[in-house]
Structures are given as structure tokens and as C-alpha cells.
Amino acid sequence: MSKPDYDLIIIGAGCAGLSMAREIARQCDSKNNQRVMLLEPRESYSNDRTWCFWQRQPEIDRALVSKSWNAWQFDTKDDVVVQRSATDWAYHCVPAETFYKQAQQDIDRTSSMTLLLGQVVVSVNSSPRSIEVETGAGCISAAQVIDTRPPSSERSNAASLKQVFYGLELRLNEPQQHTDIAKLMSHMSSDADGFKFHYLLPLAPERVLLEVTRFSKSALTPASLAGEAHKALQTYFPSGVAEIMRHEQGLIPMGLPPTSTTGDTRWVRAGTSAGAVRASSGYAFQRIQRWARTEASSFLKQQPLTGQYPVTGVLGWMDRVFLETLSRQPALAPDLFMALAKGVRADRLTRFLTEQPRALDLAAVISALPAMPVLKTLKLRRAGAHKLVTGKAFE
């Protein structure tokens, strides 16, 4: 019986797929002969997004991170909170073009690894010998497959909330006076379409990334926020800007319903569709990096792959309750986020957001949130569970 064409096929070479490839390239040695193929539908890469995350300063990949901030701001029209780490936590920014370039360089220097652009996967099927991946150019086989394709539109629409954003990177006429604070949730408010805020990152004295972001039950298109983004531009910079350098946009499903299993342990999922996105915040970059390091090590040791999973346990439960509270009572969102910013110290909040909380961090988050909205959500969850048990949910 002939061997499969590849030891591993990675379907999709976006953040998750390229992160896995980078880790394989960095962890393997010159004797490695495990063949890896990446299939990506886009024809080329562009600077189409920005990934940000919290991490302690000594631990960051300085070749990837273009800018870091030791302070971050939350505000409404009536209130402002600026958080600063008491230790070495910082908020970091990775431009997509830097990440894509570095990943492609790692792939190019690894002789056993190939990246093919412009490859649309038509189907994936299991056979006793291998996993068969059908593309527009033909069929190839692999001993294992990591599938990072995004969730279907139907599944995304079923998410509890959708985080929709439209951003503009601007070159300013005059340098900014203050570039040491990242405004993560500015001008927070709610309206008929849900919760919204502005996201401002001072990338350099003359450059800024300005995004309008909404958490909404309905599937708004990112392009529908373009007008709001340009209006915000005029508000922040009434004298105009020297240049709109680029725009970025996206829709991040928050609280996706569970995905069905592939039915084959040789074919696993990763990325957004598999639960890489933190349901309560929309952050995913660091979760993907942690998964990729572990998964690449397993692959190189010829151990079974596990795929990626959503946050579980206490954190998963807290995320679900918080998300349901936002979904049921969007008008309360500014108060909820301001309560966290005021009531939880910076280092505690960042540990919670990066899935490294201590017991006291969890207690601080719980005690900071207004009790009544959360209790209402818990009451409704209990009522729903009771109906399912008694069968009354189907009457």
C-alpha cells in the first residue's frame, strides 16, 4: 500500500495555519523529513489586519511586535479609566504583514514544507489509507490534516454576538503628543444595533489605527461601519489627516455553537471554527500561538494531533455567563466593562484575559461586576435548564 503524499496537510494558511507551520519550522531539526503542505485560497498576502494581545514584556517575540503599551484606557462620555501594569505586563501589536512575512520565511527555509496559494479545498474525505483533500487542481492525500477553514456563515450567524469592526490606519498632519496609552474601548455606548466603541492605537507619533467596533446580535457587515469610522476620524482629527494608509475590517463570532466532529482522529480542526477565539473578548492570537507550540511538538514526535478547543472549566463558564448578559442586556455593556476596568487591577485583569488567572483574580472579576444583571442571567440559565430536564421547553 503506497504512502500518503504528505505527512500533514494544513488547510488554510491564515493565523492558525501559519502559526502551526512556523512552530514546526522552528522546532524541527535538519534530520526532519516529515512532509507538510499548506493550502491557502488567497492568491497573495496583504497587511489586512492587526493582532493584539497582553503578554509580559520579557516573553514577547520582538521580531513580530511592532509596538507595545504599558497603559490602556476605557472610557464613556462621562468617565475615563486608565490602567497601568504594576509589573511587566504590556499590550502588544503585531501587524499582519510582519507575521505573514516571517511565517513565509520560516516555511521557505524548511525543505520539507510547502505553501501553495490560490488553492481552494473542495472536499475532505477519510479513507483507510489517508485523508483525501480535493482541490480545484486535483486530489492530494495526507496521513493527518489540520483544518483551519473559517466557520460557515450559518454557524457564525448562530453565535451569541458578532464583533464587527472597520478600521483606518492614518498618517497624521501633526505628531500626537501622547503615544503611551492604547485606547482599547473608547466612547463606549449602546444603541439599537447593540454595543459600540472606538479602538485607537497610537502606532507612532504620526500614525494611528482607528477602529469602530460593535458587538451585535445581528450579522452587520463590516463595510456598514465605514461611515462611522470616517465620522470618528473627523471627530478625533478635525483638521484632517495627511493620508488614509489602509483599512482593515472583519467579523469575529463570539460564542460559536459547538462544531461537529470530523469523525476521524486523523483530521482535526483549529482556528476560529474550532474555538480559538475567547468568547467573551474576541481575542485569539495568543491562544493560537500556545496551541501551535504544543501541536507542532506532538506532530514532530509523531504523536496524535488534538486540534484546538474553546475555553473550558471555570473560565469557560464565566465567559458564557458574561456573553449571555451582554447579549440579553446590551445597554448595560458600557457599565459592565467600566466596572471591570475600575474594580479589577491591571495585572489581575490581564491574567484573567490571557487565561492565567489566580483564584484571587477570578474573585476580583466576579465581585467587580454588577450583581443584578449577572444574577438575572444565571436565573434565566437555570430556568432554561429546568425546562430541558422536565420537557417543558418543547411544549
Long-range contacts (C-beta under 8 A, 24 or more apart in sequence): 1-129, 2-129, 3-143, 4-129, 4-130, 4-131, 4-141, 4-142, 4-143, 5-35, 5-37, 5-130, 5-140, 5-141, 5-142, 6-35, 6-36, 6-37, 6-140, 6-141, 6-142, 6-143, 7-34, 7-35, 7-36, 7-142, 7-143, 7-144, 7-299, 8-34, 8-35, 8-36, 8-37, 8-142, 8-143, 8-144, 8-145, 8-146, 8-299, 9-36, 9-37, 9-38, 9-39, 9-131, 9-133, 9-140, 9-142, 9-144, 9-145, 9-146, 10-36, 10-37, 10-38, 10-39, 10-145, 10-146, 10-148, 11-39, 11-121, 11-124, 11-133, 11-145, 11-146, 11-147, 11-148, 11-149, 12-39, 12-40, 12-41, 12-147, 12-148, 12-149, 12-150, 12-271, 13-38, 13-39, 13-40, 13-103, 13-115, 13-117, 14-40, 14-148, 14-271, 15-51, 15-99, 15-271, 15-284, 15-285, 15-288, 16-148, 16-270, 16-271, 16-272, 16-276, 16-288, 16-291, 16-292, 16-308, 17-146, 17-148, 17-270, 17-271, 18-99, 18-100, 18-103, 18-104, 18-107, 19-103, 19-288, 19-289, 19-291, 19-292, 20-146, 20-148, 20-270, 20-292, 20-295, 20-296, 21-103, 21-106, 21-107, 21-113, 21-115, 22-102, 22-103, 22-106, 22-107, 22-292, 23-292, 23-293, 23-295, 23-296, 23-297, 24-110, 24-113, 24-296, 24-299, 24-300, 25-106, 25-107, 25-109, 25-110, 25-113, 26-106, 26-296, 27-296, 27-297, 27-300, 28-110, 28-112, 28-300, 32-110, 32-112, 32-300, 33-112, 34-112, 34-299, 34-300, 34-302, 35-112, 35-113, 35-114, 36-110, 36-112, 36-113, 36-114, 37-113, 37-114, 37-116, 37-140, 37-142, 38-107, 38-113, 38-114, 38-115, 38-116, 39-116, 39-119, 39-121, 39-133, 39-135, 40-115, 40-116, 40-117, 40-118, 40-119, 41-118, 41-119, 41-120, 41-121, 42-117, 42-118, 43-117, 43-118, 44-117, 45-96, 45-97, 45-100, 45-101, 45-104, 46-96, 46-97, 47-95, 47-96, 47-97, 47-246, 47-248, 48-96, 48-248, 49-96, 49-248, 49-250, 50-93, 50-94, 50-95, 50-96, 50-167, 50-201, 50-209, 50-248, 51-93, 51-94, 51-96, 51-99, 51-284, 51-285, 52-91, 52-92, 52-93, 52-94, 52-182, 52-201, 52-283, 52-285, 53-91, 53-92, 53-94, 53-283, 53-285, 53-286, 53-354, 54-89, 54-90, 54-91, 54-92, 54-286, 54-350, 54-353, 54-354, 55-89, 55-90, 55-92, 55-286, 55-354, 56-87, 56-88, 56-89, 56-90, 57-88, 57-89, 57-90, 58-88, 60-90, 60-92, 63-98, 63-102, 64-94, 64-98, 64-99, 64-102, 65-92, 65-93, 65-94, 66-93, 66-94, 66-95, 66-98, 66-203, 67-92, 67-93, 67-201, 67-203, 67-204, 68-92, 68-93, 69-180, 69-181, 69-182, 69-201, 70-180, 71-180, 71-181, 71-182, 72-181, 72-182, 72-183, 72-184, 72-346, 73-181, 73-182, 73-183, 73-184, 73-185, 73-186, 74-184, 74-185, 74-186, 74-188, 74-337, 74-338, 74-341, 75-183, 75-185, 75-186, 75-187, 75-188, 76-187, 76-188, 76-189, 76-334, 76-338, 77-187, 77-189, 79-338, 81-338, 81-341, 81-342, 82-181, 83-341, 83-345, 83-346, 83-349, 84-346, 85-346, 85-347, 85-350, 86-345, 86-346, 86-347, 87-347, 89-346, 89-347, 89-350, 91-182, 91-184, 93-201, 93-203, 94-285, 121-149, 124-262, 124-267, 126-262, 126-263, 126-264, 126-266, 126-267, 130-266, 131-264, 131-266, 131-267, 143-266, 144-266, 144-267, 144-268, 144-299, 144-305, 145-266, 145-267, 145-268, 146-268, 146-269, 146-270, 146-295, 146-305, 146-307, 147-262, 147-267, 147-268, 147-269, 147-270, 147-273, 148-269, 148-270, 148-271, 148-273, 148-274, 149-271, 149-273, 150-271, 150-272, 150-273, 151-253, 151-256, 151-259, 151-272, 151-273, 153-219, 155-253, 155-256, 155-257, 155-259, 155-273, 156-219, 156-251, 156-253, 156-256, 157-219, 158-256, 158-257, 159-253, 159-254, 159-255, 159-256, 159-257, 160-217, 160-254, 160-255, 160-279, 160-323, 160-324, 160-327, 161-194, 161-215, 161-216, 161-217, 161-254, 161-255, 161-323, 161-326, 161-327, 162-215, 162-216, 162-217, 162-218, 162-219, 162-220, 162-251, 162-252, 162-253, 162-254, 163-213, 163-214, 163-215, 163-251, 163-252, 163-253, 163-254, 163-282, 164-213, 164-214, 164-216, 164-220, 164-221, 164-222, 164-224, 164-225, 164-250, 164-251, 164-252, 165-199, 165-211, 165-212, 165-213, 165-214, 165-222, 165-225, 165-248, 165-249, 165-250, 165-252, 166-211, 166-212, 166-222, 166-223, 166-224, 166-225, 166-226, 166-228, 166-229, 166-247, 166-248, 166-249, 167-199, 167-209, 167-210, 167-211, 167-212, 167-229, 167-247, 167-248, 167-249, 168-209, 168-210, 168-211, 168-229, 168-230, 168-233, 168-244, 168-246, 168-247, 169-203, 169-207, 169-208, 169-209, 169-210, 169-244, 169-245, 169-246, 169-247, 169-248, 170-207, 170-208, 170-209, 170-210, 170-233, 170-237, 170-241, 170-242, 170-243, 170-244, 170-245, 171-206, 171-207, 171-241, 171-242, 171-243, 171-245, 172-206, 172-207, 172-208, 172-237, 172-241, 172-242, 173-237, 173-239, 173-240, 173-241, 173-242, 174-206, 174-239, 175-205, 175-206, 176-202, 176-205, 176-206, 176-208, 178-202, 179-204, 179-205, 185-337, 187-232, 188-333, 188-334, 188-337, 188-338, 189-334, 190-330, 190-331, 190-332, 190-333, 190-334, 193-218, 193-220, 194-218, 194-330, 194-333, 195-326, 195-330, 195-333, 195-334, 196-228, 198-232, 200-236, 206-242, 207-245, 210-236, 211-248, 215-254, 215-326, 215-330, 215-333, 217-327, 217-330, 219-251, 220-251, 221-251, 222-249, 222-250, 222-251, 223-249, 225-249, 252-277, 252-282, 252-284, 253-277, 254-279, 254-280, 254-281, 254-282, 254-323, 255-279, 255-319, 255-320, 255-323, 255-327, 256-310, 265-304, 266-305, 268-305, 268-306, 268-307, 268-308, 269-307, 269-308, 270-295, 270-307, 270-308, 271-308, 274-307, 274-308, 274-309, 274-310, 275-308, 275-309, 275-310, 275-311, 276-308, 278-311, 278-319, 278-353, 278-355, 279-310, 279-311, 279-316, 279-319, 279-320, 279-323, 280-318, 280-319, 280-322, 280-323, 281-353, 283-353, 286-354, 287-355, 311-355, 314-362, 315-352, 315-355, 315-357, 318-362, 318-365, 318-366, 321-374, 321-377, 321-378, 321-381, 322-369, 322-374, 324-377, 324-380, 324-381, 325-373, 325-374, 325-376, 325-377, 328-376, 328-377, 328-380, 329-373, 329-376, 332-370, 332-373, 335-370, 336-369, 336-370, 336-373, 339-368, 339-369, 339-370, 340-365, 340-368, 340-369, 342-368, 343-367, 343-368, 343-369, 344-368
